[in-house]
Amino acid sequence: MIEWYKKVVFENYANFSGRARRSEYWYFILANVIIGTILSVLDNVLGFKLGSSNSGVLGSLYNLAVFVPGLAVSVRRLHDIGKSGKLLLLFYGIIFISVIVMVVSGFSVFMSGNFSMSSLGVAFFAPLLVVLAMSIWMLVLYCTEGDQGPNKYGSDPKNDAAEINEIGTSQL
């Protein structure tokens, strides 16, 4: 697991080209969850809070440090199944628009004085369902096995034949 994590964070920090295997992606996610949990506990024990929020200094600095590698490995994972990295941009765009719709519609319901559950339901739950559906779809994509053989984003990362053929050749 540590080798996959180091590969993402140190070797491919901002590499948005090529392909990433499922194991590379999911071990990176697992390592982030473990490290994030440890840093959250440390933030709570040491009292490193940012204002009145539950965010801690150590966790926030770590999240900032792994933001770019997280995006990069997500794009490479999509490349492995033959999808463009622009799909991730579309996903975050839909989340952003859904939040805007929720805030604006909630504010308009509040200002109109028509404070009923049906009006709030449309304002909050419809965009929430869109985001939930997109999240499930992205999860399915991240769990899908990559294309066998090369695709337009690069060679198959599972193909060990390239490495085996290089054994015994001189490297300059």
N, C-alpha and C positions, 0 to 999 in steps of 0.2 A: 504494500500500500504506500509506503513512504517513497519508494522509487517512482511510482506514478505521480505522486504529489510533487516531488522534486522536478520531474520531467515537465509538468505543467507550469509550475511557478518559476523555476530557474532557467530551464532550457527553452521554453516556449512562452515566455512572459507575455508578449504582445503579438504572437504569431497567429494571424487569422487565416492563414492559408494552409492547405493540406487537410488531413483527415485525422480524427481521434476515435479510437476504439471505445466501446462501451465501458470496458474496464478502466481506461484512462479517465473518462468522464466521471464515472460513479465512485472510483477511489478518491478522486479529487473532492467530490461532494462529501463523501464520508469523512475524509480528513478535515475538511472545513467545519463540519458539524462537531467533531471531537474537539478541535482546537477552539472553536467558538464557545463551546460549553465550558471548557477549562478557563478561558479568558473571562467569561461571564461570572463564573464562580470567584475568580481572582478579583474582578472588579467589585463584586459584592463584599467580599471579605476585607479588601483593602480600602473600601469606601471611595473608589475612583468613579464617581458618578458625574455625568454631564448635566448640570442644572438639576431640575426636578424630574427629569426623565429616568427611565430604567436603563438607558444606554450608558455603558461604561467607557472609559477612556481607552483601555487596552483593546476591548472588542471593536470599538469604532476605528481605531488605527489599523487593526488587523483587517477589518472589512474593506477599508480604503486601499490597503496594500494588495489584496487579492481580487479587487474588482475587475481590473483589466484581464488578468489571467482567467478569471471565471467567464468573462465574455468570450475570450479567445477560444477556450476549450469548448464552450457551448456552440460557437460557430463551426469549429472543426468537427464536432459531433454531428451537426446537421449536414456538413459536407460528406461525412461518411455514409449517410443514407441517401445521398444525391440531392439534397435540398440546399438552397441558397442560404447564406447567413442573413440575408435580408428578411427572412422569415422571423428571426429573432427581433429585428427592428419593428416589424409589423406587430408582433406579440406585445412588445413594450408600448407601442403606439396605441394599441387597443386598450391596454391597461390605463394609460394616461388619459385617453378620451373618456373612458368609463368613469374614472375618478372625477373628471371635470363635469360630466353629466350628472353624477350623483350630487356633487356640491351645488351646482347651479339649480337643479330641480329641487333639491332639499331646501335651498334658500328661498326659492320662489314659493314653495308650499308653505314654508314658515311665514313669509311676508304676506301671503294672501289670506292668512287666518283660517284657511280650510285645512285644518290639521286632522285629517282622518287617516286611518290605517291603509285604506285603499290607495290614496294619493301618495302616501309615503312608500307603500309597497312597490309601486311602479317606479318611483324616483330612485329607490335604493336597490331593490332586488333584481330588476331587469338588467342593469349594468353588471351587477354582481354575478348573475347567471352567465352572462357573456364571458366574463373573466374566468369563471370556474370551468366553462366548456373549453376555452382556449388553453387553460392550464392542464386539463386532462389530455387534450390533444398533444400538447408539447411533451408531456410525460410519456405518452405512447411513442412519440417520435424518438425521444432519448433512449427508450428501451428497445427500439427496433434494431435488429441486426443490420450491420452495415452492408453495403453493396459488395458482392464478391468480385474480385479483380479490380482493375483500375476504373475510375470514373472521371468525370471532367474536373474534379478537384484534386486528383492525385492518385497515387498507387494505393493498393489495399494494405492498411497497416497490419493486417493479420498474415500477410504473405511473408513467410520467413524464408522463402526460396531465394530472395535477393541477398539476404545476409549469408545464407549457406553457400551461395555461389561465389561470394567474396572471400571465403576462407581459403587461405593459402596463396592469395594473390598479393603482390607487393603493392604497398600503398605509399605514394609519394607525398 
